[in-house]
Amino acid sequence: MKQPDRQRARRLLTLRQKGPQFRWHYLLRSTTLRLTVVAVAFACAVAVFAPHEAYVNRMTFLFVGILLGRLARDAMWLKDVVDGYPFLERVLDWKRVEQMAAVGDNELSSDTSTSPAGEQQ
């Protein structure tokens, strides 16, 4: 679902106040649904191959590897976001972000006379 610009602007302002932080609970909360899908797929595969015990052992290692790989990938992505924040803070027009957080989405979409940097087109 697409986030409204107003909500994104408010999140950016909150990020500006608190600063970027790497938090494991955010990472786990944001990937819970995807990890659940992988776990269900693994459970179905175990049910199919249950009569063959050798497959179950191999699949357990495969499943653990997939989970650890996904968590490592997501942790690296979150670390890149945190590391890239100083650049984001320098290039953003914070007055425009505050303006977007203050007005409604309908009012914002009708204001197309200025570019994102606040210059006249």
Phi and psi restraints in degrees (range 20) as a CNS / XPLOR table:
assign (resid 1 and name C) (resid 2 and name N)
       (resid 2 and name CA) (resid 2 and name C) 1.0 -74.7 20.0 2
assign (resid 2 and name N) (resid 2 and name CA)
       (resid 2 and name C) (resid 3 and name N) 1.0 134.1 20.0 2
assign (resid 2 and name C) (resid 3 and name N)
       (resid 3 and name CA) (resid 3 and name C) 1.0 -82.8 20.0 2
assign (resid 3 and name N) (resid 3 and name CA)
       (resid 3 and name C) (resid 4 and name N) 1.0 138.7 20.0 2
assign (resid 3 and name C) (resid 4 and name N)
       (resid 4 and name CA) (resid 4 and name C) 1.0 -67.0 20.0 2
assign (resid 4 and name N) (resid 4 and name CA)
       (resid 4 and name C) (resid 5 and name N) 1.0 151.4 20.0 2
assign (resid 4 and name C) (resid 5 and name N)
       (resid 5 and name CA) (resid 5 and name C) 1.0 -59.3 20.0 2
assign (resid 5 and name N) (resid 5 and name CA)
       (resid 5 and name C) (resid 6 and name N) 1.0 -35.9 20.0 2
assign (resid 5 and name C) (resid 6 and name N)
       (resid 6 and name CA) (resid 6 and name C) 1.0 -61.8 20.0 2
assign (resid 6 and name N) (resid 6 and name CA)
       (resid 6 and name C) (resid 7 and name N) 1.0 -43.4 20.0 2
assign (resid 6 and name C) (resid 7 and name N)
       (resid 7 and name CA) (resid 7 and name C) 1.0 -66.2 20.0 2
assign (resid 7 and name N) (resid 7 and name CA)
       (resid 7 and name C) (resid 8 and name N) 1.0 -41.6 20.0 2
assign (resid 7 and name C) (resid 8 and name N)
       (resid 8 and name CA) (resid 8 and name C) 1.0 -63.2 20.0 2
assign (resid 8 and name N) (resid 8 and name CA)
       (resid 8 and name C) (resid 9 and name N) 1.0 -41.0 20.0 2
assign (resid 8 and name C) (resid 9 and name N)
       (resid 9 and name CA) (resid 9 and name C) 1.0 -63.6 20.0 2
assign (resid 9 and name N) (resid 9 and name CA)
       (resid 9 and name C) (resid 10 and name N) 1.0 -41.4 20.0 2
assign (resid 9 and name C) (resid 10 and name N)
       (resid 10 and name CA) (resid 10 and name C) 1.0 -64.3 20.0 2
assign (resid 10 and name N) (resid 10 and name CA)
       (resid 10 and name C) (resid 11 and name N) 1.0 -38.2 20.0 2
assign (resid 10 and name C) (resid 11 and name N)
       (resid 11 and name CA) (resid 11 and name C) 1.0 -65.9 20.0 2
assign (resid 11 and name N) (resid 11 and name CA)
       (resid 11 and name C) (resid 12 and name N) 1.0 -38.2 20.0 2
assign (resid 11 and name C) (resid 12 and name N)
       (resid 12 and name CA) (resid 12 and name C) 1.0 -64.2 20.0 2
assign (resid 12 and name N) (resid 12 and name CA)
       (resid 12 and name C) (resid 13 and name N) 1.0 -39.8 20.0 2
assign (resid 12 and name C) (resid 13 and name N)
       (resid 13 and name CA) (resid 13 and name C) 1.0 -66.1 20.0 2
assign (resid 13 and name N) (resid 13 and name CA)
       (resid 13 and name C) (resid 14 and name N) 1.0 -38.9 20.0 2
assign (resid 13 and name C) (resid 14 and name N)
       (resid 14 and name CA) (resid 14 and name C) 1.0 -64.2 20.0 2
assign (resid 14 and name N) (resid 14 and name CA)
       (resid 14 and name C) (resid 15 and name N) 1.0 -41.6 20.0 2
assign (resid 14 and name C) (resid 15 and name N)
       (resid 15 and name CA) (resid 15 and name C) 1.0 -62.0 20.0 2
assign (resid 15 and name N) (resid 15 and name CA)
       (resid 15 and name C) (resid 16 and name N) 1.0 -38.0 20.0 2
assign (resid 15 and name C) (resid 16 and name N)
       (resid 16 and name CA) (resid 16 and name C) 1.0 -65.1 20.0 2
assign (resid 16 and name N) (resid 16 and name CA)
       (resid 16 and name C) (resid 17 and name N) 1.0 -39.0 20.0 2
assign (resid 16 and name C) (resid 17 and name N)
       (resid 17 and name CA) (resid 17 and name C) 1.0 -71.4 20.0 2
assign (resid 17 and name N) (resid 17 and name CA)
       (resid 17 and name C) (resid 18 and name N) 1.0 -45.5 20.0 2
assign (resid 17 and name C) (resid 18 and name N)
       (resid 18 and name CA) (resid 18 and name C) 1.0 -88.3 20.0 2
assign (resid 18 and name N) (resid 18 and name CA)
       (resid 18 and name C) (resid 19 and name N) 1.0 -24.2 20.0 2
assign (resid 18 and name C) (resid 19 and name N)
       (resid 19 and name CA) (resid 19 and name C) 1.0 83.4 20.0 2
assign (resid 19 and name N) (resid 19 and name CA)
       (resid 19 and name C) (resid 20 and name N) 1.0 159.0 20.0 2
assign (resid 19 and name C) (resid 20 and name N)
       (resid 20 and name CA) (resid 20 and name C) 1.0 -74.8 20.0 2
assign (resid 20 and name N) (resid 20 and name CA)
       (resid 20 and name C) (resid 21 and name N) 1.0 142.5 20.0 2
assign (resid 20 and name C) (resid 21 and name N)
       (resid 21 and name CA) (resid 21 and name C) 1.0 -142.4 20.0 2
assign (resid 21 and name N) (resid 21 and name CA)
       (resid 21 and name C) (resid 22 and name N) 1.0 141.8 20.0 2
assign (resid 21 and name C) (resid 22 and name N)
       (resid 22 and name CA) (resid 22 and name C) 1.0 -92.7 20.0 2
assign (resid 22 and name N) (resid 22 and name CA)
       (resid 22 and name C) (resid 23 and name N) 1.0 114.3 20.0 2
assign (resid 22 and name C) (resid 23 and name N)
       (resid 23 and name CA) (resid 23 and name C) 1.0 -127.5 20.0 2
assign (resid 23 and name N) (resid 23 and name CA)
       (resid 23 and name C) (resid 24 and name N) 1.0 127.2 20.0 2
assign (resid 23 and name C) (resid 24 and name N)
       (resid 24 and name CA) (resid 24 and name C) 1.0 -65.3 20.0 2
assign (resid 24 and name N) (resid 24 and name CA)
       (resid 24 and name C) (resid 25 and name N) 1.0 -36.3 20.0 2
assign (resid 24 and name C) (resid 25 and name N)
       (resid 25 and name CA) (resid 25 and name C) 1.0 -65.9 20.0 2
assign (resid 25 and name N) (resid 25 and name CA)
       (resid 25 and name C) (resid 26 and name N) 1.0 -32.4 20.0 2
assign (resid 25 and name C) (resid 26 and name N)
       (resid 26 and name CA) (resid 26 and name C) 1.0 -66.4 20.0 2
assign (resid 26 and name N) (resid 26 and name CA)
       (resid 26 and name C) (resid 27 and name N) 1.0 -42.9 20.0 2
assign (resid 26 and name C) (resid 27 and name N)
       (resid 27 and name CA) (resid 27 and name C) 1.0 -61.9 20.0 2
assign (resid 27 and name N) (resid 27 and name CA)
       (resid 27 and name C) (resid 28 and name N) 1.0 -46.0 20.0 2
assign (resid 27 and name C) (resid 28 and name N)
       (resid 28 and name CA) (resid 28 and name C) 1.0 -68.0 20.0 2
assign (resid 28 and name N) (resid 28 and name CA)
       (resid 28 and name C) (resid 29 and name N) 1.0 -38.6 20.0 2
assign (resid 28 and name C) (resid 29 and name N)
       (resid 29 and name CA) (resid 29 and name C) 1.0 -66.0 20.0 2
assign (resid 29 and name N) (resid 29 and name CA)
       (resid 29 and name C) (resid 30 and name N) 1.0 -38.1 20.0 2
assign (resid 29 and name C) (resid 30 and name N)
       (resid 30 and name CA) (resid 30 and name C) 1.0 -76.1 20.0 2
assign (resid 30 and name N) (resid 30 and name CA)
       (resid 30 and name C) (resid 31 and name N) 1.0 -19.2 20.0 2
assign (resid 30 and name C) (resid 31 and name N)
       (resid 31 and name CA) (resid 31 and name C) 1.0 -109.1 20.0 2
assign (resid 31 and name N) (resid 31 and name CA)
       (resid 31 and name C) (resid 32 and name N) 1.0 6.0 20.0 2
assign (resid 31 and name C) (resid 32 and name N)
       (resid 32 and name CA) (resid 32 and name C) 1.0 -59.3 20.0 2
assign (resid 32 and name N) (resid 32 and name CA)
       (resid 32 and name C) (resid 33 and name N) 1.0 -45.7 20.0 2
assign (resid 32 and name C) (resid 33 and name N)
       (resid 33 and name CA) (resid 33 and name C) 1.0 -62.9 20.0 2
assign (resid 33 and name N) (resid 33 and name CA)
       (resid 33 and name C) (resid 34 and name N) 1.0 -45.2 20.0 2
assign (resid 33 and name C) (resid 34 and name N)
       (resid 34 and name CA) (resid 34 and name C) 1.0 -64.9 20.0 2
assign (resid 34 and name N) (resid 34 and name CA)
       (resid 34 and name C) (resid 35 and name N) 1.0 -39.8 20.0 2
assign (resid 34 and name C) (resid 35 and name N)
       (resid 35 and name CA) (resid 35 and name C) 1.0 -68.3 20.0 2
assign (resid 35 and name N) (resid 35 and name CA)
       (resid 35 and name C) (resid 36 and name N) 1.0 -33.1 20.0 2
assign (resid 35 and name C) (resid 36 and name N)
       (resid 36 and name CA) (resid 36 and name C) 1.0 -65.0 20.0 2
assign (resid 36 and name N) (resid 36 and name CA)
       (resid 36 and name C) (resid 37 and name N) 1.0 -39.9 20.0 2
assign (resid 36 and name C) (resid 37 and name N)
       (resid 37 and name CA) (resid 37 and name C) 1.0 -62.7 20.0 2
assign (resid 37 and name N) (resid 37 and name CA)
       (resid 37 and name C) (resid 38 and name N) 1.0 -42.5 20.0 2
assign (resid 37 and name C) (resid 38 and name N)
       (resid 38 and name CA) (resid 38 and name C) 1.0 -64.1 20.0 2
assign (resid 38 and name N) (resid 38 and name CA)
       (resid 38 and name C) (resid 39 and name N) 1.0 -40.5 20.0 2
assign (resid 38 and name C) (resid 39 and name N)
       (resid 39 and name CA) (resid 39 and name C) 1.0 -65.0 20.0 2
assign (resid 39 and name N) (resid 39 and name CA)
       (resid 39 and name C) (resid 40 and name N) 1.0 -39.7 20.0 2
assign (resid 39 and name C) (resid 40 and name N)
       (resid 40 and name CA) (resid 40 and name C) 1.0 -66.5 20.0 2
assign (resid 40 and name N) (resid 40 and name CA)
       (resid 40 and name C) (resid 41 and name N) 1.0 -41.5 20.0 2
assign (resid 40 and name C) (resid 41 and name N)
       (resid 41 and name CA) (resid 41 and name C) 1.0 -62.0 20.0 2
assign (resid 41 and name N) (resid 41 and name CA)
       (resid 41 and name C) (resid 42 and name N) 1.0 -40.6 20.0 2
assign (resid 41 and name C) (resid 42 and name N)
       (resid 42 and name CA) (resid 42 and name C) 1.0 -63.5 20.0 2
assign (resid 42 and name N) (resid 42 and name CA)
       (resid 42 and name C) (resid 43 and name N) 1.0 -43.6 20.0 2
assign (resid 42 and name C) (resid 43 and name N)
       (resid 43 and name CA) (resid 43 and name C) 1.0 -61.7 20.0 2
assign (resid 43 and name N) (resid 43 and name CA)
       (resid 43 and name C) (resid 44 and name N) 1.0 -40.0 20.0 2
assign (resid 43 and name C) (resid 44 and name N)
       (resid 44 and name CA) (resid 44 and name C) 1.0 -65.0 20.0 2
assign (resid 44 and name N) (resid 44 and name CA)
       (resid 44 and name C) (resid 45 and name N) 1.0 -41.2 20.0 2
assign (resid 44 and name C) (resid 45 and name N)
       (resid 45 and name CA) (resid 45 and name C) 1.0 -65.5 20.0 2
assign (resid 45 and name N) (resid 45 and name CA)
       (resid 45 and name C) (resid 46 and name N) 1.0 -38.6 20.0 2
assign (resid 45 and name C) (resid 46 and name N)
       (resid 46 and name CA) (resid 46 and name C) 1.0 -64.1 20.0 2
assign (resid 46 and name N) (resid 46 and name CA)
       (resid 46 and name C) (resid 47 and name N) 1.0 -40.5 20.0 2
assign (resid 46 and name C) (resid 47 and name N)
       (resid 47 and name CA) (resid 47 and name C) 1.0 -63.4 20.0 2
assign (resid 47 and name N) (resid 47 and name CA)
       (resid 47 and name C) (resid 48 and name N) 1.0 -37.1 20.0 2
assign (resid 47 and name C) (resid 48 and name N)
       (resid 48 and name CA) (resid 48 and name C) 1.0 -71.3 20.0 2
assign (resid 48 and name N) (resid 48 and name CA)
       (resid 48 and name C) (resid 49 and name N) 1.0 -42.4 20.0 2
assign (resid 48 and name C) (resid 49 and name N)
       (resid 49 and name CA) (resid 49 and name C) 1.0 -98.2 20.0 2
assign (resid 49 and name N) (resid 49 and name CA)
       (resid 49 and name C) (resid 50 and name N) 1.0 13.0 20.0 2
assign (resid 49 and name C) (resid 50 and name N)
       (resid 50 and name CA) (resid 50 and name C) 1.0 -57.1 20.0 2
assign (resid 50 and name N) (resid 50 and name CA)
       (resid 50 and name C) (resid 51 and name N) 1.0 -37.1 20.0 2
assign (resid 50 and name C) (resid 51 and name N)
       (resid 51 and name CA) (resid 51 and name C) 1.0 -63.5 20.0 2
assign (resid 51 and name N) (resid 51 and name CA)
       (resid 51 and name C) (resid 52 and name N) 1.0 -21.9 20.0 2
assign (resid 51 and name C) (resid 52 and name N)
       (resid 52 and name CA) (resid 52 and name C) 1.0 -106.0 20.0 2
assign (resid 52 and name N) (resid 52 and name CA)
       (resid 52 and name C) (resid 53 and name N) 1.0 95.0 20.0 2
assign (resid 52 and name C) (resid 53 and name N)
       (resid 53 and name CA) (resid 53 and name C) 1.0 -61.1 20.0 2
assign (resid 53 and name N) (resid 53 and name CA)
       (resid 53 and name C) (resid 54 and name N) 1.0 -32.0 20.0 2
assign (resid 53 and name C) (resid 54 and name N)
       (resid 54 and name CA) (resid 54 and name C) 1.0 -62.7 20.0 2
assign (resid 54 and name N) (resid 54 and name CA)
       (resid 54 and name C) (resid 55 and name N) 1.0 -37.4 20.0 2
assign (resid 54 and name C) (resid 55 and name N)
       (resid 55 and name CA) (resid 55 and name C) 1.0 -66.7 20.0 2
assign (resid 55 and name N) (resid 55 and name CA)
       (resid 55 and name C) (resid 56 and name N) 1.0 -37.5 20.0 2
assign (resid 55 and name C) (resid 56 and name N)
       (resid 56 and name CA) (resid 56 and name C) 1.0 -63.2 20.0 2
assign (resid 56 and name N) (resid 56 and name CA)
       (resid 56 and name C) (resid 57 and name N) 1.0 -43.4 20.0 2
assign (resid 56 and name C) (resid 57 and name N)
       (resid 57 and name CA) (resid 57 and name C) 1.0 -62.9 20.0 2
assign (resid 57 and name N) (resid 57 and name CA)
       (resid 57 and name C) (resid 58 and name N) 1.0 -44.7 20.0 2
assign (resid 57 and name C) (resid 58 and name N)
       (resid 58 and name CA) (resid 58 and name C) 1.0 -65.1 20.0 2
assign (resid 58 and name N) (resid 58 and name CA)
       (resid 58 and name C) (resid 59 and name N) 1.0 -39.4 20.0 2
assign (resid 58 and name C) (resid 59 and name N)
       (resid 59 and name CA) (resid 59 and name C) 1.0 -69.0 20.0 2
assign (resid 59 and name N) (resid 59 and name CA)
       (resid 59 and name C) (resid 60 and name N) 1.0 -31.0 20.0 2
assign (resid 59 and name C) (resid 60 and name N)
       (resid 60 and name CA) (resid 60 and name C) 1.0 -62.6 20.0 2
assign (resid 60 and name N) (resid 60 and name CA)
       (resid 60 and name C) (resid 61 and name N) 1.0 -44.9 20.0 2
assign (resid 60 and name C) (resid 61 and name N)
       (resid 61 and name CA) (resid 61 and name C) 1.0 -64.5 20.0 2
assign (resid 61 and name N) (resid 61 and name CA)
       (resid 61 and name C) (resid 62 and name N) 1.0 -39.4 20.0 2
assign (resid 61 and name C) (resid 62 and name N)
       (resid 62 and name CA) (resid 62 and name C) 1.0 -62.5 20.0 2
assign (resid 62 and name N) (resid 62 and name CA)
       (resid 62 and name C) (resid 63 and name N) 1.0 -44.8 20.0 2
assign (resid 62 and name C) (resid 63 and name N)
       (resid 63 and name CA) (resid 63 and name C) 1.0 -62.5 20.0 2
assign (resid 63 and name N) (resid 63 and name CA)
       (resid 63 and name C) (resid 64 and name N) 1.0 -45.7 20.0 2
assign (resid 63 and name C) (resid 64 and name N)
       (resid 64 and name CA) (resid 64 and name C) 1.0 -63.0 20.0 2
assign (resid 64 and name N) (resid 64 and name CA)
       (resid 64 and name C) (resid 65 and name N) 1.0 -40.2 20.0 2
assign (resid 64 and name C) (resid 65 and name N)
       (resid 65 and name CA) (resid 65 and name C) 1.0 -63.5 20.0 2
assign (resid 65 and name N) (resid 65 and name CA)
       (resid 65 and name C) (resid 66 and name N) 1.0 -41.3 20.0 2
assign (resid 65 and name C) (resid 66 and name N)
       (resid 66 and name CA) (resid 66 and name C) 1.0 -64.1 20.0 2
assign (resid 66 and name N) (resid 66 and name CA)
       (resid 66 and name C) (resid 67 and name N) 1.0 -45.5 20.0 2
assign (resid 66 and name C) (resid 67 and name N)
       (resid 67 and name CA) (resid 67 and name C) 1.0 -61.8 20.0 2
assign (resid 67 and name N) (resid 67 and name CA)
       (resid 67 and name C) (resid 68 and name N) 1.0 -46.8 20.0 2
assign (resid 67 and name C) (resid 68 and name N)
       (resid 68 and name CA) (resid 68 and name C) 1.0 -65.0 20.0 2
assign (resid 68 and name N) (resid 68 and name CA)
       (resid 68 and name C) (resid 69 and name N) 1.0 -37.8 20.0 2
assign (resid 68 and name C) (resid 69 and name N)
       (resid 69 and name CA) (resid 69 and name C) 1.0 -64.2 20.0 2
assign (resid 69 and name N) (resid 69 and name CA)
       (resid 69 and name C) (resid 70 and name N) 1.0 -41.8 20.0 2
assign (resid 69 and name C) (resid 70 and name N)
       (resid 70 and name CA) (resid 70 and name C) 1.0 -66.4 20.0 2
assign (resid 70 and name N) (resid 70 and name CA)
       (resid 70 and name C) (resid 71 and name N) 1.0 -42.7 20.0 2
assign (resid 70 and name C) (resid 71 and name N)
       (resid 71 and name CA) (resid 71 and name C) 1.0 -64.5 20.0 2
assign (resid 71 and name N) (resid 71 and name CA)
       (resid 71 and name C) (resid 72 and name N) 1.0 -40.5 20.0 2
assign (resid 71 and name C) (resid 72 and name N)
       (resid 72 and name CA) (resid 72 and name C) 1.0 -64.3 20.0 2
assign (resid 72 and name N) (resid 72 and name CA)
       (resid 72 and name C) (resid 73 and name N) 1.0 -42.6 20.0 2
assign (resid 72 and name C) (resid 73 and name N)
       (resid 73 and name CA) (resid 73 and name C) 1.0 -61.7 20.0 2
assign (resid 73 and name N) (resid 73 and name CA)
       (resid 73 and name C) (resid 74 and name N) 1.0 -46.4 20.0 2
assign (resid 73 and name C) (resid 74 and name N)
       (resid 74 and name CA) (resid 74 and name C) 1.0 -67.5 20.0 2
assign (resid 74 and name N) (resid 74 and name CA)
       (resid 74 and name C) (resid 75 and name N) 1.0 -34.8 20.0 2
assign (resid 74 and name C) (resid 75 and name N)
       (resid 75 and name CA) (resid 75 and name C) 1.0 -66.4 20.0 2
assign (resid 75 and name N) (resid 75 and name CA)
       (resid 75 and name C) (resid 76 and name N) 1.0 -40.0 20.0 2
assign (resid 75 and name C) (resid 76 and name N)
       (resid 76 and name CA) (resid 76 and name C) 1.0 -65.9 20.0 2
assign (resid 76 and name N) (resid 76 and name CA)
       (resid 76 and name C) (resid 77 and name N) 1.0 -38.5 20.0 2
assign (resid 76 and name C) (resid 77 and name N)
       (resid 77 and name CA) (resid 77 and name C) 1.0 -62.4 20.0 2
assign (resid 77 and name N) (resid 77 and name CA)
       (resid 77 and name C) (resid 78 and name N) 1.0 -45.9 20.0 2
assign (resid 77 and name C) (resid 78 and name N)
       (resid 78 and name CA) (resid 78 and name C) 1.0 -64.4 20.0 2
assign (resid 78 and name N) (resid 78 and name CA)
       (resid 78 and name C) (resid 79 and name N) 1.0 -38.1 20.0 2
assign (resid 78 and name C) (resid 79 and name N)
       (resid 79 and name CA) (resid 79 and name C) 1.0 -64.0 20.0 2
assign (resid 79 and name N) (resid 79 and name CA)
       (resid 79 and name C) (resid 80 and name N) 1.0 -40.0 20.0 2
assign (resid 79 and name C) (resid 80 and name N)
       (resid 80 and name CA) (resid 80 and name C) 1.0 -63.3 20.0 2
assign (resid 80 and name N) (resid 80 and name CA)
       (resid 80 and name C) (resid 81 and name N) 1.0 -38.7 20.0 2
assign (resid 80 and name C) (resid 81 and name N)
       (resid 81 and name CA) (resid 81 and name C) 1.0 -63.1 20.0 2
assign (resid 81 and name N) (resid 81 and name CA)
       (resid 81 and name C) (resid 82 and name N) 1.0 -44.9 20.0 2
assign (resid 81 and name C) (resid 82 and name N)
       (resid 82 and name CA) (resid 82 and name C) 1.0 -65.2 20.0 2
assign (resid 82 and name N) (resid 82 and name CA)
       (resid 82 and name C) (resid 83 and name N) 1.0 -42.7 20.0 2
assign (resid 82 and name C) (resid 83 and name N)
       (resid 83 and name CA) (resid 83 and name C) 1.0 -67.5 20.0 2
assign (resid 83 and name N) (resid 83 and name CA)
       (resid 83 and name C) (resid 84 and name N) 1.0 -30.1 20.0 2
assign (resid 83 and name C) (resid 84 and name N)
       (resid 84 and name CA) (resid 84 and name C) 1.0 -84.5 20.0 2
assign (resid 84 and name N) (resid 84 and name CA)
       (resid 84 and name C) (resid 85 and name N) 1.0 -3.0 20.0 2
assign (resid 84 and name C) (resid 85 and name N)
       (resid 85 and name CA) (resid 85 and name C) 1.0 -62.4 20.0 2
assign (resid 85 and name N) (resid 85 and name CA)
       (resid 85 and name C) (resid 86 and name N) 1.0 -41.4 20.0 2
assign (resid 85 and name C) (resid 86 and name N)
       (resid 86 and name CA) (resid 86 and name C) 1.0 -57.1 20.0 2
assign (resid 86 and name N) (resid 86 and name CA)
       (resid 86 and name C) (resid 87 and name N) 1.0 -37.5 20.0 2
assign (resid 86 and name C) (resid 87 and name N)
       (resid 87 and name CA) (resid 87 and name C) 1.0 -65.7 20.0 2
assign (resid 87 and name N) (resid 87 and name CA)
       (resid 87 and name C) (resid 88 and name N) 1.0 -44.3 20.0 2
assign (resid 87 and name C) (resid 88 and name N)
       (resid 88 and name CA) (resid 88 and name C) 1.0 -59.3 20.0 2
assign (resid 88 and name N) (resid 88 and name CA)
       (resid 88 and name C) (resid 89 and name N) 1.0 -40.7 20.0 2
assign (resid 88 and name C) (resid 89 and name N)
       (resid 89 and name CA) (resid 89 and name C) 1.0 -66.3 20.0 2
assign (resid 89 and name N) (resid 89 and name CA)
       (resid 89 and name C) (resid 90 and name N) 1.0 -34.1 20.0 2
assign (resid 89 and name C) (resid 90 and name N)
       (resid 90 and name CA) (resid 90 and name C) 1.0 -73.2 20.0 2
assign (resid 90 and name N) (resid 90 and name CA)
       (resid 90 and name C) (resid 91 and name N) 1.0 -36.2 20.0 2
assign (resid 90 and name C) (resid 91 and name N)
       (resid 91 and name CA) (resid 91 and name C) 1.0 -92.4 20.0 2
assign (resid 91 and name N) (resid 91 and name CA)
       (resid 91 and name C) (resid 92 and name N) 1.0 -16.8 20.0 2
assign (resid 91 and name C) (resid 92 and name N)
       (resid 92 and name CA) (resid 92 and name C) 1.0 -75.4 20.0 2
assign (resid 92 and name N) (resid 92 and name CA)
       (resid 92 and name C) (resid 93 and name N) 1.0 142.6 20.0 2
assign (resid 92 and name C) (resid 93 and name N)
       (resid 93 and name CA) (resid 93 and name C) 1.0 -89.7 20.0 2
assign (resid 93 and name N) (resid 93 and name CA)
       (resid 93 and name C) (resid 94 and name N) 1.0 96.9 20.0 2
assign (resid 93 and name C) (resid 94 and name N)
       (resid 94 and name CA) (resid 94 and name C) 1.0 -67.3 20.0 2
assign (resid 94 and name N) (resid 94 and name CA)
       (resid 94 and name C) (resid 95 and name N) 1.0 -27.7 20.0 2
assign (resid 94 and name C) (resid 95 and name N)
       (resid 95 and name CA) (resid 95 and name C) 1.0 -65.3 20.0 2
assign (resid 95 and name N) (resid 95 and name CA)
       (resid 95 and name C) (resid 96 and name N) 1.0 -40.0 20.0 2
assign (resid 95 and name C) (resid 96 and name N)
       (resid 96 and name CA) (resid 96 and name C) 1.0 -67.1 20.0 2
assign (resid 96 and name N) (resid 96 and name CA)
       (resid 96 and name C) (resid 97 and name N) 1.0 -38.8 20.0 2
assign (resid 96 and name C) (resid 97 and name N)
       (resid 97 and name CA) (resid 97 and name C) 1.0 -64.0 20.0 2
assign (resid 97 and name N) (resid 97 and name CA)
       (resid 97 and name C) (resid 98 and name N) 1.0 -43.9 20.0 2
assign (resid 97 and name C) (resid 98 and name N)
       (resid 98 and name CA) (resid 98 and name C) 1.0 -62.1 20.0 2
assign (resid 98 and name N) (resid 98 and name CA)
       (resid 98 and name C) (resid 99 and name N) 1.0 -38.5 20.0 2
assign (resid 98 and name C) (resid 99 and name N)
       (resid 99 and name CA) (resid 99 and name C) 1.0 -64.1 20.0 2
assign (resid 99 and name N) (resid 99 and name CA)
       (resid 99 and name C) (resid 100 and name N) 1.0 -42.8 20.0 2
assign (resid 99 and name C) (resid 100 and name N)
       (resid 100 and name CA) (resid 100 and name C) 1.0 -66.1 20.0 2
assign (resid 100 and name N) (resid 100 and name CA)
       (resid 100 and name C) (resid 101 and name N) 1.0 -34.9 20.0 2
assign (resid 100 and name C) (resid 101 and name N)
       (resid 101 and name CA) (resid 101 and name C) 1.0 -71.3 20.0 2
assign (resid 101 and name N) (resid 101 and name CA)
       (resid 101 and name C) (resid 102 and name N) 1.0 -27.0 20.0 2
assign (resid 101 and name C) (resid 102 and name N)
       (resid 102 and name CA) (resid 102 and name C) 1.0 -84.2 20.0 2
assign (resid 102 and name N) (resid 102 and name CA)
       (resid 102 and name C) (resid 103 and name N) 1.0 -32.6 20.0 2
assign (resid 102 and name C) (resid 103 and name N)
       (resid 103 and name CA) (resid 103 and name C) 1.0 -96.8 20.0 2
assign (resid 103 and name N) (resid 103 and name CA)
       (resid 103 and name C) (resid 104 and name N) 1.0 161.6 20.0 2
assign (resid 103 and name C) (resid 104 and name N)
       (resid 104 and name CA) (resid 104 and name C) 1.0 -77.4 20.0 2
assign (resid 104 and name N) (resid 104 and name CA)
       (resid 104 and name C) (resid 105 and name N) 1.0 167.0 20.0 2
assign (resid 104 and name C) (resid 105 and name N)
       (resid 105 and name CA) (resid 105 and name C) 1.0 -66.1 20.0 2
assign (resid 105 and name N) (resid 105 and name CA)
       (resid 105 and name C) (resid 106 and name N) 1.0 -36.5 20.0 2
assign (resid 105 and name C) (resid 106 and name N)
       (resid 106 and name CA) (resid 106 and name C) 1.0 -65.7 20.0 2
assign (resid 106 and name N) (resid 106 and name CA)
       (resid 106 and name C) (resid 107 and name N) 1.0 -41.7 20.0 2
assign (resid 106 and name C) (resid 107 and name N)
       (resid 107 and name CA) (resid 107 and name C) 1.0 -67.8 20.0 2
assign (resid 107 and name N) (resid 107 and name CA)
       (resid 107 and name C) (resid 108 and name N) 1.0 -34.3 20.0 2
assign (resid 107 and name C) (resid 108 and name N)
       (resid 108 and name CA) (resid 108 and name C) 1.0 -70.2 20.0 2
assign (resid 108 and name N) (resid 108 and name CA)
       (resid 108 and name C) (resid 109 and name N) 1.0 -42.0 20.0 2
assign (resid 108 and name C) (resid 109 and name N)
       (resid 109 and name CA) (resid 109 and name C) 1.0 -69.4 20.0 2
assign (resid 109 and name N) (resid 109 and name CA)
       (resid 109 and name C) (resid 110 and name N) 1.0 -24.6 20.0 2
assign (resid 109 and name C) (resid 110 and name N)
       (resid 110 and name CA) (resid 110 and name C) 1.0 -81.0 20.0 2
assign (resid 110 and name N) (resid 110 and name CA)
       (resid 110 and name C) (resid 111 and name N) 1.0 -14.9 20.0 2
assign (resid 110 and name C) (resid 111 and name N)
       (resid 111 and name CA) (resid 111 and name C) 1.0 -92.3 20.0 2
assign (resid 111 and name N) (resid 111 and name CA)
       (resid 111 and name C) (resid 112 and name N) 1.0 83.8 20.0 2
assign (resid 111 and name C) (resid 112 and name N)
       (resid 112 and name CA) (resid 112 and name C) 1.0 -111.3 20.0 2
assign (resid 112 and name N) (resid 112 and name CA)
       (resid 112 and name C) (resid 113 and name N) 1.0 14.4 20.0 2
assign (resid 112 and name C) (resid 113 and name N)
       (resid 113 and name CA) (resid 113 and name C) 1.0 -76.9 20.0 2
assign (resid 113 and name N) (resid 113 and name CA)
       (resid 113 and name C) (resid 114 and name N) 1.0 -16.6 20.0 2
assign (resid 113 and name C) (resid 114 and name N)
       (resid 114 and name CA) (resid 114 and name C) 1.0 -122.0 20.0 2
assign (resid 114 and name N) (resid 114 and name CA)
       (resid 114 and name C) (resid 115 and name N) 1.0 151.9 20.0 2
assign (resid 114 and name C) (resid 115 and name N)
       (resid 115 and name CA) (resid 115 and name C) 1.0 -81.2 20.0 2
assign (resid 115 and name N) (resid 115 and name CA)
       (resid 115 and name C) (resid 116 and name N) 1.0 170.9 20.0 2
assign (resid 115 and name C) (resid 116 and name N)
       (resid 116 and name CA) (resid 116 and name C) 1.0 -58.1 20.0 2
assign (resid 116 and name N) (resid 116 and name CA)
       (resid 116 and name C) (resid 117 and name N) 1.0 -26.3 20.0 2
assign (resid 116 and name C) (resid 117 and name N)
       (resid 117 and name CA) (resid 117 and name C) 1.0 -83.7 20.0 2
assign (resid 117 and name N) (resid 117 and name CA)
       (resid 117 and name C) (resid 118 and name N) 1.0 -2.3 20.0 2
assign (resid 117 and name C) (resid 118 and name N)
       (resid 118 and name CA) (resid 118 and name C) 1.0 87.9 20.0 2
assign (resid 118 and name N) (resid 118 and name CA)
       (resid 118 and name C) (resid 119 and name N) 1.0 11.2 20.0 2
assign (resid 118 and name C) (resid 119 and name N)
       (resid 119 and name CA) (resid 119 and name C) 1.0 -92.3 20.0 2
assign (resid 119 and name N) (resid 119 and name CA)
       (resid 119 and name C) (resid 120 and name N) 1.0 152.1 20.0 2
assign (resid 119 and name C) (resid 120 and name N)
       (resid 120 and name CA) (resid 120 and name C) 1.0 -71.6 20.0 2
assign (resid 120 and name N) (resid 120 and name CA)
       (resid 120 and name C) (resid 121 and name N) 1.0 141.4 20.0 2
